[in-house]
Amino acid sequence: MNTPTKTILLICTVALVASCGSRGANRSSSVARAFATGPIYSACMAADRKAATSSTCGCVQAVANQKLSGSDQSKAVAFFKDPHKSQETRQSDNPFNEAFWKRYKAFGSSAQATCG
């Protein structure tokens, strides 16, 4: 995978999971997915992507509740409004931004594994 593609995946982790949401519909009914509402859920639904379903966005929010603090979720939501902000955060030398980016990447991986 080339660098621009990786960057896009990191910038819009929630949008990526939402765009892959159709795969979840084919899963066995015995696989239960958590559902929650909150800031990530709202941003996911507002992303206006075809596969941004209520169940997928709710699943992503449930993972966010486990992996990200409230302030981390607010910071991640801001990326939807200004994608360049995510790029600045990812490339920042600020130790707080670096720590956040590690948590954000871990959240994205968990959300994709759980919800995608």
MIDOSE-1310 file (N, C-alpha, C; in nm, 2 decimals, decimal comma, always signed):
residues 116
mntp	+0,09/-0,12/+0,00/+0,00/+0,00/+0,00/+0,09/+0,12/+0,00; +0,06/+0,22/-0,09/+0,14/+0,34/-0,10/+0,12/+0,44/+0,02; +0,21/+0,53/+0,04/+0,20/+0,62/+0,15/+0,07/+0,71/+0,14; +0,03/+0,76/+0,03/-0,10/+0,84/+0,03/-0,22/+0,76/+0,07
tkti	-0,22/+0,64/+0,03/-0,33/+0,55/+0,07/-0,33/+0,53/+0,22; -0,21/+0,51/+0,28/-0,20/+0,49/+0,43/-0,25/+0,62/+0,50; -0,21/+0,73/+0,45/-0,24/+0,86/+0,51/-0,40/+0,88/+0,50; -0,46/+0,84/+0,39/-0,60/+0,86/+0,39/-0,67/+0,77/+0,49
llic	-0,62/+0,64/+0,50/-0,68/+0,55/+0,60/-0,67/+0,60/+0,74; -0,55/+0,66/+0,77/-0,53/+0,72/+0,91/-0,62/+0,84/+0,93; -0,63/+0,93/+0,83/-0,71/+1,05/+0,85/-0,85/+1,02/+0,88; -0,91/+0,93/+0,81/-1,06/+0,90/+0,82/-1,08/+0,76/+0,87
tval	-1,03/+0,72/+0,98/-1,04/+0,59/+1,03/-1,19/+0,55/+1,04; -1,27/+0,64/+1,10/-1,41/+0,61/+1,11/-1,48/+0,60/+0,98; -1,44/+0,69/+0,89/-1,50/+0,68/+0,76/-1,46/+0,56/+0,68; -1,34/+0,51/+0,70/-1,30/+0,39/+0,64/-1,38/+0,27/+0,69
vasc	-1,40/+0,27/+0,82/-1,48/+0,16/+0,88/-1,62/+0,16/+0,83; -1,67/+0,28/+0,82/-1,81/+0,30/+0,77/-1,82/+0,25/+0,62; -1,71/+0,28/+0,54/-1,72/+0,24/+0,40/-1,70/+0,09/+0,38; -1,65/+0,02/+0,49/-1,64/-0,12/+0,48/-1,76/-0,19/+0,55
gsrg	-1,85/-0,11/+0,60/-1,96/-0,17/+0,68/-2,04/-0,27/+0,61; -2,05/-0,28/+0,48/-2,13/-0,38/+0,42/-2,08/-0,52/+0,44; -1,95/-0,53/+0,47/-1,90/-0,67/+0,50/-1,97/-0,72/+0,63; -2,00/-0,64/+0,72/-2,05/-0,68/+0,85/-2,19/-0,74/+0,83
anrs	-2,26/-0,70/+0,73/-2,40/-0,75/+0,71/-2,40/-0,90/+0,67; -2,28/-0,95/+0,63/-2,28/-1,09/+0,59/-2,22/-1,18/+0,70; -2,20/-1,12/+0,82/-2,14/-1,20/+0,93/-2,25/-1,29/+0,99; -2,21/-1,39/+1,06/-2,31/-1,48/+1,13/-2,39/-1,40/+1,23
ssva	-2,51/-1,43/+1,25/-2,60/-1,36/+1,34/-2,55/-1,39/+1,49; -2,46/-1,49/+1,51/-2,42/-1,52/+1,64/-2,31/-1,42/+1,68; -2,26/-1,34/+1,59/-2,15/-1,24/+1,63/-2,23/-1,11/+1,67; -2,22/-1,08/+1,80/-2,29/-0,96/+1,85/-2,19/-0,84/+1,84
rafa	-2,25/-0,73/+1,79/-2,17/-0,61/+1,79/-2,23/-0,51/+1,88; -2,14/-0,44/+1,96/-2,19/-0,34/+2,05/-2,24/-0,22/+1,97; -2,33/-0,14/+2,04/-2,38/-0,02/+1,97/-2,38/+0,09/+2,08; -2,33/+0,21/+2,03/-2,34/+0,32/+2,12/-2,36/+0,45/+2,04
tgpi	-2,40/+0,55/+2,10/-2,41/+0,68/+2,04/-2,31/+0,78/+2,11; -2,27/+0,88/+2,04/-2,18/+0,98/+2,10/-2,11/+1,06/+1,98; -2,01/+1,13/+2,01/-1,95/+1,22/+1,91/-1,89/+1,15/+1,79; -1,83/+1,03/+1,80/-1,78/+0,96/+1,69/-1,90/+0,91/+1,60
ysac	-2,00/+0,86/+1,67/-2,12/+0,81/+1,60/-2,18/+0,93/+1,52; -2,20/+1,04/+1,58/-2,25/+1,16/+1,51/-2,17/+1,20/+1,39; -2,04/+1,20/+1,40/-1,95/+1,24/+1,29/-1,95/+1,13/+1,18; -1,96/+1,01/+1,22/-1,97/+0,90/+1,12/-2,09/+0,91/+1,04
maad	-2,21/+0,93/+1,11/-2,33/+0,95/+1,04/-2,34/+1,07/+0,95; -2,27/+1,18/+1,00/-2,27/+1,30/+0,92/-2,17/+1,30/+0,80; -2,09/+1,19/+0,80/-1,99/+1,18/+0,69/-2,05/+1,16/+0,56; -2,18/+1,13/+0,55/-2,25/+1,12/+0,43/-2,19/+1,02/+0,33
rkaa	-2,16/+0,90/+0,39/-2,11/+0,79/+0,30/-2,22/+0,69/+0,30; -2,23/+0,62/+0,18/-2,34/+0,52/+0,16/-2,34/+0,42/+0,27; -2,22/+0,36/+0,31/-2,22/+0,25/+0,40/-2,21/+0,30/+0,55; -2,23/+0,43/+0,57/-2,23/+0,48/+0,71/-2,36/+0,45/+0,77
tsst	-2,38/+0,33/+0,81/-2,51/+0,29/+0,87/-2,51/+0,32/+1,02; -2,63/+0,32/+1,07/-2,65/+0,34/+1,21/-2,57/+0,23/+1,29; -2,58/+0,11/+1,25/-2,52/+0,00/+1,32/-2,37/+0,00/+1,31; -2,32/+0,04/+1,20/-2,17/+0,05/+1,18/-2,12/+0,16/+1,26
cgcv	-2,18/+0,28/+1,25/-2,13/+0,39/+1,33/-2,15/+0,37/+1,48; -2,25/+0,30/+1,52/-2,27/+0,27/+1,66/-2,17/+0,17/+1,71; -2,13/+0,08/+1,62/-2,02/-0,01/+1,66/-1,89/+0,06/+1,68; -1,86/+0,15/+1,58/-1,74/+0,23/+1,59/-1,74/+0,32/+1,72
qava	-1,85/+0,38/+1,75/-1,86/+0,46/+1,88/-1,83/+0,37/+2,00; -1,89/+0,25/+2,00/-1,86/+0,16/+2,11/-1,71/+0,13/+2,13; -1,64/+0,11/+2,02/-1,50/+0,08/+2,02/-1,43/+0,21/+2,07; -1,47/+0,33/+2,03/-1,42/+0,45/+2,07/-1,43/+0,47/+2,22
nqkl	-1,55/+0,43/+2,27/-1,57/+0,44/+2,42/-1,47/+0,35/+2,50; -1,43/+0,24/+2,44/-1,33/+0,16/+2,50/-1,19/+0,21/+2,49; -1,16/+0,26/+2,37/-1,02/+0,29/+2,34/-0,98/+0,44/+2,35; -1,08/+0,53/+2,35/-1,04/+0,68/+2,35/-1,12/+0,75/+2,46
sgsd	-1,05/+0,84/+2,52/-1,11/+0,93/+2,62/-1,21/+1,02/+2,55; -1,29/+1,09/+2,63/-1,38/+1,19/+2,57/-1,30/+1,30/+2,50; -1,19/+1,35/+2,55/-1,12/+1,45/+2,48/-1,05/+1,39/+2,35; -1,01/+1,27/+2,36/-0,96/+1,21/+2,23/-1,06/+1,19/+2,13
qska	-1,19/+1,16/+2,17/-1,30/+1,15/+2,07/-1,33/+1,29/+2,01; -1,32/+1,39/+2,09/-1,35/+1,52/+2,04/-1,24/+1,56/+1,94; -1,12/+1,53/+1,97/-1,01/+1,56/+1,88/-1,03/+1,48/+1,75; -1,07/+1,36/+1,75/-1,09/+1,28/+1,63/-1,20/+1,33/+1,55
vaff	-1,31/+1,38/+1,62/-1,43/+1,43/+1,55/-1,38/+1,56/+1,47; -1,29/+1,63/+1,52/-1,25/+1,75/+1,45/-1,18/+1,72/+1,32; -1,13/+1,60/+1,30/-1,07/+1,56/+1,18/-1,17/+1,56/+1,06; -1,29/+1,53/+1,10/-1,40/+1,52/+0,99/-1,42/+1,66/+0,94
kdph	-1,42/+1,76/+1,02/-1,44/+1,90/+0,98/-1,32/+1,96/+0,91; -1,20/+1,91/+0,95/-1,08/+1,97/+0,89/-0,98/+1,86/+0,88; -0,98/+1,78/+0,77/-0,89/+1,67/+0,75/-0,74/+1,71/+0,76; -0,71/+1,83/+0,72/-0,57/+1,87/+0,73/-0,52/+1,87/+0,88
ksqe	-0,61/+1,89/+0,97/-0,58/+1,89/+1,11/-0,52/+1,75/+1,15; -0,58/+1,65/+1,09/-0,52/+1,51/+1,13/-0,38/+1,50/+1,07; -0,36/+1,55/+0,96/-0,22/+1,54/+0,90/-0,12/+1,62/+0,99; -0,17/+1,74/+1,04/-0,08/+1,82/+1,13/-0,05/+1,74/+1,26
trqs	-0,16/+1,68/+1,31/-0,14/+1,60/+1,43/-0,05/+1,48/+1,41; -0,07/+1,41/+1,31/+0,01/+1,29/+1,28/+0,16/+1,33/+1,26; +0,19/+1,44/+1,20/+0,33/+1,49/+1,18/+0,39/+1,57/+1,29; +0,31/+1,60/+1,39/+0,36/+1,69/+1,50/+0,47/+1,62/+1,58
dnpf	+0,56/+1,71/+1,62/+0,67/+1,67/+1,71/+0,62/+1,68/+1,86; +0,50/+1,74/+1,88/+0,45/+1,75/+2,02/+0,43/+1,62/+2,08; +0,48/+1,59/+2,20/+0,46/+1,46/+2,26/+0,32/+1,42/+2,29; +0,23/+1,52/+2,32/+0,09/+1,50/+2,34/+0,02/+1,45/+2,21
neaf	+0,05/+1,52/+2,10/+0,00/+1,48/+1,97/+0,05/+1,34/+1,93; +0,18/+1,31/+1,96/+0,23/+1,18/+1,92/+0,16/+1,07/+2,00; +0,14/+1,09/+2,13/+0,07/+0,99/+2,22/-0,08/+0,98/+2,17; -0,14/+1,09/+2,14/-0,28/+1,08/+2,09/-0,28/+1,00/+1,96
wkry	-0,19/+1,02/+1,87/-0,19/+0,95/+1,74/-0,17/+0,80/+1,76; -0,09/+0,76/+1,85/-0,08/+0,62/+1,88/-0,21/+0,56/+1,93; -0,28/+0,63/+2,02/-0,41/+0,58/+2,06/-0,51/+0,58/+1,95; -0,51/+0,68/+1,87/-0,60/+0,69/+1,75/-0,58/+0,58/+1,65
kafg	-0,46/+0,55/+1,62/-0,43/+0,44/+1,53/-0,47/+0,30/+1,59; -0,45/+0,29/+1,72/-0,50/+0,16/+1,79/-0,65/+0,15/+1,78; -0,72/+0,26/+1,81/-0,86/+0,27/+1,80/-0,91/+0,23/+1,66; -0,84/+0,29/+1,56/-0,88/+0,26/+1,42/-0,86/+0,11/+1,38
ssaq	-0,76/+0,05/+1,43/-0,73/-0,09/+1,40/-0,84/-0,18/+1,48; -0,87/-0,14/+1,60/-0,97/-0,21/+1,68/-1,11/-0,20/+1,61; -1,14/-0,08/+1,57/-1,27/-0,05/+1,51/-1,29/-0,13/+1,38; -1,18/-0,13/+1,30/-1,19/-0,21/+1,17/-1,20/-0,36/+1,20
atcg	-1,13/-0,41/+1,30/-1,14/-0,55/+1,33/-1,28/-0,59/+1,39; -1,33/-0,50/+1,47/-1,46/-0,53/+1,54/-1,58/-0,50/+1,45; -1,58/-0,39/+1,37/-1,69/-0,34/+1,30/-1,69/-0,36/+1,15; -1,57/-0,37/+1,10/-1,55/-0,38/+0,95/-1,56/-0,51/+0,90
